[in-house]
């Protein structure tokens, strides 16, 4: 169990760390075969958890639950210290691939539209010579049926990846990790969402200054308005209002005892 400090964001226990710490924790878990799943959580995930107790339990059951968005980073800095920083899914993925170019730990991609995982595999093998990507699986846009689940389990059992990268979306990828980590022969699962599309080259990332300003949500909504407008136009105001209530003490957002270990 990681000793990383956590802080409370609307009843979700978020890990206080930066990219370097998250990378080191992941590599150590692979070394010691410590099974767990990693959520990279932002405003969207925390807001989804307010109306879905089961989803909140999944976030709080994560081995690491990192700050994917700048609002959570700012809350972490206030609660824990100025060293807390963003652990953005696409950045964490690149850092871990950079650190595993020696081939010691292997990778598997699950998710993406048809062809994306294979494109991602080719791009990352070219970018990080020596990495071992031992399989890909493109799921349907629905829960796996029994036959598909059996096929996935057999493929993963043969490949035995140290890390499975899950590229679905929130909350689908978190639910998948919580359900399938015990069923599949891998050590870690990372839910990294749009990282598959970004690193395969299918979708353009926001410039770094926009990412650090806290306005990446606006950039992404303008890029994919039909898919994302509800997420940002509804969730963001709800999040701001609830955080105001939490910070002023007008409402309490408790965390269960298991997730609250190390809580600030």
Phi, psi and omega in degrees: 000128179293146179265011181303137176294154177231158175224154189270120173238098179055039177087003176254127180276110183258136181285130177272109182197179171233183185298320181296316180294316181298319178297313180297319179298317180297316180294320179295321178296320177296320181297318184266000181060041179273105183290144177178166175240149185243122175258134171255107197247136177234198181303319182300311182295315180297321180291318176303323183291342182290332182250008184217094184298325180294321179291321176300320178298323178295314178298317181286345176269358180292147174295313171233143180225089195269165178283104179273334183242157184295325177303321177290326176299313181298321177293323178294319178299320180291319185279324190243308182167163185291346181283343179298135183218173182289134171244086186278132185310309179299323178291318180298321178300313181295320180296319181289324176295320178299321183281348183245023178293345178284355177080007183294321180243145186250162187231154178218137180253128176234119176128187181086162174290165180308128178092342185293314183298323178291320176297318179298317179302312181297318181295317184284329175294324177287324183283327182234076181304134180105343179292151179249107175252109194261003177174161174221154178214121178260107183278161173287167179274056179190169176299149178294139172276178185299319181294317179293322178296319178296319180296318179296313181300321180292318180295317180291323179297325179286320184281327182049058180288148171286321183231132169251125177264123185252115182245076177249261173185166176277133007263007184299316186291325178293320178295320178299313183297316181297323181281319192262345178304316179291340186268342189246149184273073175216168182266304182240148168237134176243124174269108189241010170051241187288358179303326179299313181291322181294308187281342173278347179091005181283330181231138181276134176282154174294147174304153185301323182294328176289319178302317184282342182279345185089010183252015180299328178302321180291319178300314182291322179295321177292331179283324182225065188297320184294325182275329193247354187298320181295319181304313187271321183286337179259312185292320184299311177298322177299317180298313181300315180297317181290321178297322176302315179297320180292312184293329179273353180080009180286340177213141178262141177234084185288156176245143180297159189298323181296314183285342186275001177300127180080014186286139173258000000 
